[in-house]
């Protein structure tokens, strides 16, 4: 493995604080997608219909899938969270290139994921794709879109480098029962990779907090073809 591995400890103050910089806003163009879950043995992966994307500096990246780790893989000012969601996006070659990380703290029930989290597949290899059920992916991220930016890797084998990370500073909420339902799945109580050395990397922190209203496109009415990624 190389020296640009993930996850890392993120900080807003102290000797290892991220460098504040004017970064371009993340422009989310997320659509509702048919509910499709698989228990791959280390996470519940939600495969996403083609058509959702995030633009970073004007470059679009297509959303492939999102999944969770328990507890969080990144830390924020020394704090760990019960869950961390990773929204995995592909570059022009169709391979993972940019991951948006979202911390999950205990709080109000998450209505967007309530239906899915009531029937998470327990067995490794188990799939669930109920006809007619959807996930409104555009409601998954927080309203405040300030973020950390650094170059890293995937956090599961083979921990491929060359991944751009955008970790949102503001967490979303899920209820104690929802978090507990996820962590109660076999072997899912601890699925986070240990923190990796930052080394000589620079970690950036967006200088301006972007709001969701200014950085999310309105989706067109037309549906897109279904695409799943293993």
C-alpha positions as CSV (number, residue, x, y, z in Angstrom):
1,X,0.0,0.0,0.0
2,X,1.1,3.6,-0.6
3,X,1.4,6.6,1.6
4,X,-1.9,8.3,0.7
5,X,-4.3,6.1,2.6
6,X,-7.7,6.8,4.2
7,X,-9.2,7.4,6.7
8,X,-7.5,10.2,8.6
9,X,-8.1,12.4,11.6
10,X,-9.7,15.7,10.6
11,X,-9.2,18.8,12.7
12,X,-10.4,22.5,12.7
13,X,-7.8,23.6,15.3
14,X,-4.5,22.6,16.8
15,X,-1.2,21.6,15.2
16,X,-2.8,19.4,12.7
17,X,-5.7,21.7,11.7
18,X,-6.8,21.7,8.1
19,X,-5.8,24.7,6.0
20,X,-8.7,27.0,5.3
21,X,-9.1,27.8,1.6
22,X,-11.7,29.1,-0.9
23,X,-12.9,25.8,-2.4
24,X,-15.5,25.4,-5.0
25,X,-19.0,24.3,-3.8
26,X,-20.1,20.8,-4.1
27,X,-23.1,20.8,-6.5
28,X,-25.3,17.8,-5.8
29,X,-27.6,16.5,-8.5
30,X,-29.1,13.5,-6.8
31,X,-32.3,11.8,-7.9
32,X,-34.6,9.3,-6.2
33,X,-33.4,5.8,-6.9
34,X,-35.0,2.3,-6.6
35,X,-34.3,0.8,-3.2
36,X,-31.6,-1.9,-3.8
37,X,-29.5,-3.2,-0.9
38,X,-26.9,-5.9,-0.5
39,X,-25.1,-7.2,2.6
40,X,-21.6,-7.6,1.3
41,X,-20.1,-8.8,4.6
42,X,-18.6,-5.5,5.7
43,X,-21.4,-3.0,5.0
44,X,-24.9,-2.6,3.6
45,X,-24.4,-1.2,0.2
46,X,-27.2,0.8,-1.6
47,X,-26.8,0.6,-5.3
48,X,-28.0,3.7,-7.2
49,X,-29.7,4.2,-10.5
50,X,-27.6,6.0,-13.1
51,X,-28.2,9.8,-13.3
52,X,-27.3,11.1,-9.9
53,X,-24.0,13.1,-9.6
54,X,-22.0,15.6,-7.8
55,X,-20.0,18.3,-9.5
56,X,-16.7,19.3,-7.9
57,X,-15.0,22.3,-9.5
58,X,-17.2,21.9,-12.5
59,X,-16.3,18.2,-13.0
60,X,-19.2,15.8,-12.7
61,X,-18.9,12.5,-10.9
62,X,-21.6,9.9,-11.2
63,X,-23.0,8.3,-8.0
64,X,-22.5,4.5,-8.0
65,X,-23.5,3.5,-4.5
66,X,-23.5,4.5,-0.8
67,X,-22.7,2.5,2.2
68,X,-22.0,2.8,5.9
69,X,-19.2,2.1,8.4
70,X,-19.6,1.7,12.1
71,X,-18.2,3.5,14.0
72,X,-17.0,6.4,11.8
73,X,-13.8,6.0,9.9
74,X,-12.7,9.6,9.9
75,X,-12.7,11.5,13.2
76,X,-13.5,15.2,13.6
77,X,-11.5,17.1,16.2
78,X,-10.8,13.9,18.0
79,X,-14.5,12.8,18.0
80,X,-15.8,9.6,16.5
81,X,-19.4,9.2,15.4
82,X,-21.6,6.1,15.5
83,X,-21.8,5.8,11.7
84,X,-20.2,7.3,8.7
85,X,-21.9,7.2,5.2
86,X,-19.8,7.0,2.1
87,X,-21.3,8.2,-1.2
88,X,-19.0,6.7,-3.9
89,X,-18.8,8.5,-7.2
90,X,-17.1,7.4,-10.5
91,X,-14.9,9.4,-12.8
92,X,-15.1,9.4,-16.6
93,X,-13.7,5.9,-16.7
94,X,-16.5,4.5,-14.6
95,X,-14.1,3.7,-11.7
96,X,-14.4,5.1,-8.1
97,X,-12.8,8.6,-8.1
98,X,-14.5,10.8,-5.5
99,X,-16.1,9.8,-2.2
100,X,-18.3,12.2,-0.1
101,X,-18.1,11.2,3.5
102,X,-21.0,12.1,5.9
103,X,-20.9,11.7,9.7
104,X,-23.9,10.3,11.4
105,X,-24.8,11.3,15.0
106,X,-27.5,10.1,17.2
107,X,-30.6,12.3,17.2
108,X,-33.9,12.4,15.3
109,X,-35.0,9.4,13.2
110,X,-33.9,9.7,9.6
111,X,-37.1,9.6,7.5
112,X,-35.2,9.1,4.2
113,X,-33.7,5.8,5.4
114,X,-36.5,4.7,7.8
115,X,-38.0,2.2,5.4
116,X,-34.7,0.7,4.4
117,X,-33.3,0.5,7.9
118,X,-36.4,-1.4,9.1
119,X,-35.5,-4.4,6.8
120,X,-31.7,-4.5,6.4
121,X,-30.6,-7.8,5.0
122,X,-28.9,-9.7,7.9
123,X,-27.1,-12.5,6.1
124,X,-23.9,-11.9,4.0
125,X,-24.8,-11.9,0.4
126,X,-28.4,-11.1,1.2
127,X,-30.1,-8.7,-1.3
128,X,-33.3,-6.7,-1.0
129,X,-34.9,-4.7,-3.9
130,X,-38.7,-4.4,-3.2
131,X,-40.6,-3.4,-6.3
132,X,-41.8,0.2,-6.3
133,X,-39.8,1.3,-3.3
134,X,-37.3,4.2,-3.6
135,X,-34.7,6.1,-1.7
136,X,-34.6,9.9,-2.1
137,X,-30.9,10.2,-2.2
138,X,-31.1,14.0,-2.5
139,X,-32.3,14.1,1.2
140,X,-29.3,12.2,2.6
141,X,-26.8,15.0,3.0
142,X,-27.0,17.9,5.6
143,X,-28.2,21.4,4.6
144,X,-24.8,22.8,5.4
145,X,-22.2,21.6,2.9
146,X,-18.9,22.9,4.2
147,X,-16.3,20.2,3.7
148,X,-12.8,18.9,4.2
149,X,-10.8,18.0,1.1
150,X,-7.8,15.7,0.7
151,X,-6.3,13.0,-1.5
152,X,-6.6,9.4,-0.2
153,X,-7.7,5.9,-0.9
154,X,-10.6,3.6,-0.6
155,X,-10.9,2.2,2.9
156,X,-11.7,-1.4,1.9
157,X,-9.4,-3.9,0.2
158,X,-7.4,-3.2,-1.9
159,X,-7.4,0.3,-0.5
160,X,-6.8,1.8,-3.9
161,X,-5.3,5.3,-3.9
162,X,-6.1,8.2,-6.2
163,X,-9.4,8.9,-4.5
164,X,-10.5,12.4,-3.9
165,X,-12.2,12.8,-0.5
166,X,-14.8,15.4,0.4
167,X,-15.9,14.9,4.0
168,X,-18.8,17.1,5.1
169,X,-18.2,18.9,8.3
170,X,-21.9,18.8,9.5
171,X,-23.3,15.4,10.4
172,X,-26.7,14.1,9.6
173,X,-28.9,12.4,12.3
174,X,-30.3,8.9,12.8
175,X,-32.2,7.7,15.8
176,X,-30.7,5.4,18.5
177,X,-32.9,2.6,17.2
178,X,-31.8,3.1,13.6
179,X,-28.1,3.1,14.5
180,X,-28.7,0.1,16.8
181,X,-30.4,-1.8,14.0
182,X,-27.4,-1.4,11.8
183,X,-24.8,-2.2,14.4
184,X,-26.7,-5.3,15.5
185,X,-26.1,-7.0,12.2
186,X,-23.6,-9.9,12.4
187,X,-20.0,-8.5,12.4
188,X,-21.2,-4.9,11.8
189,X,-20.4,-3.6,15.3
190,X,-17.0,-2.4,14.1
191,X,-16.4,-2.1,10.4
192,X,-14.1,1.0,10.4
193,X,-10.6,1.0,9.2
194,X,-8.0,2.4,11.6
195,X,-6.8,6.0,11.1
196,X,-3.9,6.3,8.7
197,X,-0.9,8.7,8.8
198,X,-1.5,12.0,7.1
199,X,2.2,12.2,6.2
200,X,3.0,15.1,4.0
201,X,-0.5,15.6,2.7
202,X,-2.3,19.0,3.0
203,X,-5.9,18.8,4.2
204,X,-8.1,21.6,3.1
205,X,-11.2,23.1,4.8
206,X,-13.7,25.1,2.7
207,X,-13.5,28.7,3.8
208,X,-17.2,29.3,3.2
209,X,-20.1,27.2,4.4
210,X,-22.3,26.4,1.4
211,X,-26.1,25.9,1.9
212,X,-28.0,23.1,0.3
213,X,-30.4,25.5,-1.5
214,X,-27.5,27.1,-3.5
215,X,-25.7,23.9,-4.4
216,X,-28.4,21.3,-5.3
217,X,-29.9,21.2,-8.8
218,X,-33.5,20.5,-9.3
219,X,-33.9,17.1,-10.9
220,X,-35.6,16.7,-14.3
221,X,-38.8,14.7,-14.5
222,X,-37.3,12.1,-16.9
223,X,-36.2,8.8,-15.4
224,X,-32.8,7.4,-16.1
225,X,-31.8,3.8,-16.9
226,X,-31.0,1.5,-14.0
227,X,-27.3,0.9,-13.3
228,X,-26.0,-1.2,-10.5
229,X,-22.4,-1.8,-9.4
230,X,-21.3,-4.9,-7.5
